Amino acid sequence: MDHWLLIPKQRNRLPVGRLCLIMALTVLMLLGLMAKAQALALL
């Protein structure tokens, strides 16, 4: 196996909770923008 494919032993784990929170907030923001655009289109 190539050396660049090996994971270092002292590598920190990704903060999964923070990643999920960022993704959820992004989806909520996009839904809010779409609802606002639809409301403006109805005017």
Backbone bond lengths (Angstrom), bond angles and torsions (degrees), N, CA, C in turn:
res aa  C-N    CA-C-N  psi(-1)  N-CA   C-N-CA  omega(-1)  CA-C   N-CA-C  phi
1 M - - - 1.456 - - 1.527 109.09 -
2 D 1.309 116.47 141.75 1.463 120.42 179.93 1.523 110.72 -68.82
3 H 1.331 115.27 150.15 1.464 119.94 -177.97 1.520 112.20 -68.70
4 W 1.334 118.82 -29.39 1.461 119.82 -176.73 1.529 111.63 -75.55
5 L 1.336 117.67 -10.68 1.460 120.69 177.36 1.525 112.73 -88.22
6 L 1.323 117.42 -13.79 1.457 120.79 -178.24 1.530 110.71 -76.48
7 I 1.338 115.74 140.14 1.468 121.18 178.08 1.526 107.84 -88.20
8 P 1.347 117.31 128.93 1.467 118.72 178.61 1.532 111.49 -63.55
9 K 1.337 116.47 147.59 1.459 120.40 -176.88 1.523 112.50 -70.47
10 Q 1.318 118.87 -27.33 1.461 121.30 -176.32 1.523 112.35 -98.26
11 R 1.312 117.21 21.84 1.465 120.57 -179.57 1.531 110.16 -76.17
12 N 1.332 116.20 132.54 1.451 120.63 179.17 1.523 110.47 -76.10
13 R 1.337 115.45 149.06 1.456 119.83 177.16 1.516 109.73 -77.13
14 L 1.326 115.01 151.76 1.455 119.69 176.47 1.529 108.95 -74.36
15 P 1.332 116.99 139.32 1.471 119.27 177.22 1.534 109.98 -73.70
16 V 1.327 116.11 95.49 1.458 121.82 -173.46 1.529 110.64 -64.49
17 G 1.328 116.73 -39.10 1.465 120.13 -179.74 1.518 111.89 -62.12
18 R 1.311 116.75 -42.06 1.465 120.91 179.70 1.528 110.64 -67.06
19 L 1.334 116.41 -38.66 1.459 120.52 178.55 1.533 110.88 -64.12
20 C 1.329 117.44 -43.12 1.464 121.29 178.19 1.524 110.98 -64.34
21 L 1.322 117.09 -39.89 1.462 120.96 179.18 1.523 110.83 -63.52
22 I 1.313 117.82 -43.87 1.466 121.60 179.10 1.519 110.47 -63.35
23 M 1.340 116.85 -42.45 1.462 119.72 179.67 1.523 111.20 -65.47
24 A 1.335 117.84 -41.02 1.458 121.26 179.91 1.527 110.76 -65.03
25 L 1.322 117.53 -43.02 1.458 120.46 179.17 1.524 111.42 -65.52
26 T 1.316 117.04 -35.98 1.464 120.69 177.42 1.523 110.96 -64.45
27 V 1.330 116.69 -43.54 1.467 120.58 179.46 1.528 110.10 -64.28
28 L 1.335 117.06 -42.76 1.467 120.02 178.50 1.520 111.35 -62.83
29 M 1.313 117.45 -39.91 1.454 120.78 179.06 1.530 110.86 -64.53
30 L 1.331 116.85 -42.70 1.465 120.35 178.96 1.528 111.34 -65.53
31 L 1.332 117.19 -39.62 1.464 119.90 177.36 1.523 110.96 -64.36
32 G 1.317 116.77 -39.48 1.461 120.44 177.27 1.510 111.83 -64.57
33 L 1.323 117.35 -40.61 1.456 120.33 178.45 1.518 111.75 -65.74
34 M 1.342 116.33 -39.28 1.465 119.51 178.68 1.525 110.79 -67.16
35 A 1.325 118.04 -39.38 1.459 120.35 178.52 1.511 111.12 -66.37
36 K 1.324 117.00 -38.11 1.468 120.65 178.19 1.526 110.70 -66.69
37 A 1.318 117.08 -40.69 1.464 120.79 179.49 1.530 110.41 -66.46
38 Q 1.328 116.49 -37.53 1.460 119.29 178.60 1.523 110.80 -68.77
39 A 1.326 117.10 -38.55 1.465 119.83 178.39 1.521 110.67 -65.44
40 L 1.320 117.39 -38.23 1.466 120.37 178.34 1.530 111.44 -69.47
41 A 1.333 116.81 -30.51 1.450 120.52 179.48 1.525 111.44 -71.04
42 L 1.334 116.53 -27.07 1.469 120.91 -179.43 1.527 111.78 -77.54
43 L 1.311 117.13 -18.84 1.475 119.37 -177.20 1.498 112.94 -71.82
